[in-house]
Amino acid sequence: MILLLSPLPMELHPLLQLFPFQETGNCLFGKGYRTIISDNEHVLIEAYTTGMGKVRSVATTVAILERSIAAKQKIDCAVLLGIGGAADKESIGDLLIASDTLQWDLEVQPGRGKSGIYPDGGGIEYTDERLSGVIHAAMAQADLAAFSGTSCTGDRFLASERRDGIASPGVIDMESAAVLTVLNRYSVPSAVLRLVSDTVTQGRPKNLRNFIDDRLPNIWRAVVSGALTFSQGDDIVP
């Protein structure tokens, strides 16, 4: 099974228009959908909205994974895709395929420790290198540019004066590090993608929904292609 996640309905909507998904009902703070893609063999894809923010997205992700375990459904891979803000010089429309994630607003010892790091040294979460590479290759085949960097997660909106300490290149969001923490603890190979939708200097597109509906369909199509390739044990050569 392939698991596809987005924080908000508007981010998942373009995916649901590409394939014959059927709604499966609510899952805590999100809603689920399911479809089967036939390509030599039947591949089940489940898609969910997780809800916005670290707490909601974690609760929903745990519920999804526990539901899969109860149903004895093996998750081959998971991909989280959503929008986010530029960490530094990234532009609107740039696409991040994250190599890692951290919580930029986690400051356990103010002024004494590195933001995003727990006292035990944990805090940075890494995506699956092979899955991310396969999705990179799928994007290249679709003539979609993507860059590698860090997805910086926090529950607060990040004012421009605090961006100096944020990893760059990267994208700022409200769910990635939290969701990836859960997926990694359940040993699910995972990738995180974030489309830059706003910057300090450029602001945000006048119509965010139109921007998402214009940019995300092709990205979702490439994500599905890459996830299918990964789940079948293959690689894409760009």
Solvent accessible surface area in square Angstrom, and as a share of the most:
residue,aa,sasa,rsa
1,M,23,0.10
2,I,0,0.00
3,L,0,0.00
4,L,0,0.00
5,L,0,0.00
6,S,0,0.00
7,P,3,0.02
8,L,49,0.25
9,P,95,0.59
10,M,56,0.25
11,E,2,0.01
12,L,1,0.00
13,H,59,0.26
14,P,5,0.03
15,L,0,0.00
16,L,34,0.17
17,Q,117,0.52
18,L,47,0.23
19,F,48,0.20
20,P,105,0.66
21,F,29,0.12
22,Q,136,0.60
23,E,106,0.47
24,T,59,0.35
25,G,24,0.23
26,N,111,0.57
27,C,4,0.02
28,L,114,0.57
29,F,95,0.39
30,G,6,0.06
31,K,72,0.31
32,G,0,0.00
33,Y,36,0.14
34,R,93,0.34
35,T,7,0.04
36,I,100,0.51
37,I,27,0.13
38,S,81,0.52
39,D,67,0.35
40,N,160,0.82
41,E,99,0.45
42,H,139,0.62
43,V,13,0.08
44,L,38,0.19
45,I,0,0.00
46,E,4,0.02
47,A,0,0.00
48,Y,3,0.01
49,T,10,0.06
50,T,0,0.00
51,G,9,0.09
52,M,86,0.39
53,G,8,0.08
54,K,30,0.13
55,V,117,0.67
56,R,123,0.45
57,S,0,0.00
58,V,49,0.28
59,A,31,0.24
60,T,0,0.00
61,T,0,0.00
62,V,52,0.30
63,A,28,0.21
64,I,1,0.00
65,L,3,0.02
66,E,81,0.36
67,R,107,0.39
68,S,4,0.02
69,I,101,0.51
70,A,86,0.67
71,A,59,0.46
72,K,189,0.80
73,Q,57,0.25
74,K,154,0.65
75,I,20,0.10
76,D,36,0.19
77,C,0,0.00
78,A,0,0.00
79,V,0,0.00
80,L,1,0.00
81,L,0,0.00
82,G,0,0.00
83,I,19,0.10
84,G,8,0.08
85,G,7,0.07
86,A,1,0.01
87,A,2,0.01
88,D,83,0.43
89,K,178,0.75
90,E,18,0.08
91,S,49,0.32
92,I,44,0.22
93,G,19,0.19
94,D,51,0.26
95,L,6,0.03
96,L,0,0.00
97,I,2,0.01
98,A,0,0.00
99,S,57,0.37
100,D,27,0.14
101,T,0,0.00
102,L,24,0.12
103,Q,25,0.11
104,W,11,0.04
105,D,30,0.16
106,L,31,0.16
107,E,75,0.33
108,V,67,0.39
109,Q,79,0.35
110,P,101,0.64
111,G,78,0.75
112,R,197,0.72
113,G,41,0.40
114,K,140,0.59
115,S,43,0.28
116,G,0,0.00
117,I,44,0.22
118,Y,90,0.34
119,P,106,0.67
120,D,127,0.66
121,G,53,0.51
122,G,33,0.31
123,G,13,0.12
124,I,54,0.27
125,E,13,0.06
126,Y,137,0.52
127,T,14,0.08
128,D,45,0.23
129,E,155,0.70
130,R,92,0.34
131,L,0,0.00
132,S,11,0.07
133,G,37,0.36
134,V,6,0.03
135,I,0,0.00
136,H,54,0.24
137,A,8,0.06
138,A,4,0.03
139,M,1,0.00
140,A,52,0.40
141,Q,114,0.51
142,A,50,0.39
143,D,133,0.69
144,L,43,0.21
145,A,95,0.74
146,A,31,0.24
147,F,46,0.19
148,S,63,0.41
149,G,10,0.09
150,T,15,0.09
151,S,0,0.00
152,C,0,0.00
153,T,0,0.00
154,G,0,0.00
155,D,62,0.32
156,R,123,0.45
157,F,162,0.68
158,L,16,0.08
159,A,47,0.36
160,S,60,0.39
161,E,130,0.58
162,R,108,0.39
163,R,39,0.14
164,D,137,0.71
165,G,75,0.72
166,I,21,0.11
167,A,39,0.30
168,S,60,0.39
169,P,72,0.45
170,G,0,0.00
171,V,0,0.00
172,I,17,0.09
173,D,7,0.03
174,M,33,0.15
175,E,6,0.03
176,S,0,0.00
177,A,1,0.01
178,A,8,0.06
179,V,0,0.00
180,L,0,0.00
181,T,42,0.24
182,V,14,0.08
183,L,1,0.01
184,N,47,0.24
185,R,156,0.57
186,Y,69,0.26
187,S,96,0.62
188,V,12,0.07
189,P,41,0.26
190,S,1,0.00
191,A,0,0.00
192,V,1,0.00
193,L,0,0.00
194,R,3,0.01
195,L,2,0.01
196,V,0,0.00
197,S,1,0.00
198,D,30,0.16
199,T,13,0.07
200,V,81,0.47
201,T,129,0.75
202,Q,103,0.46
203,G,34,0.32
204,R,130,0.47
205,P,31,0.19
206,K,218,0.92
207,N,75,0.38
208,L,30,0.15
209,R,103,0.38
210,N,90,0.46
211,F,20,0.08
212,I,0,0.00
213,D,52,0.27
214,D,98,0.51
215,R,98,0.36
216,L,0,0.00
217,P,31,0.20
218,N,76,0.39
219,I,8,0.04
220,W,0,0.00
221,R,117,0.43
222,A,4,0.03
223,V,0,0.00
224,V,4,0.02
225,S,50,0.32
226,G,0,0.00
227,A,0,0.00
228,L,21,0.10
229,T,21,0.12
230,F,23,0.10
231,S,30,0.19
232,Q,63,0.28
233,G,56,0.54
234,D,75,0.39
235,D,94,0.49
236,I,27,0.14
237,V,125,0.72
238,P,117,0.74
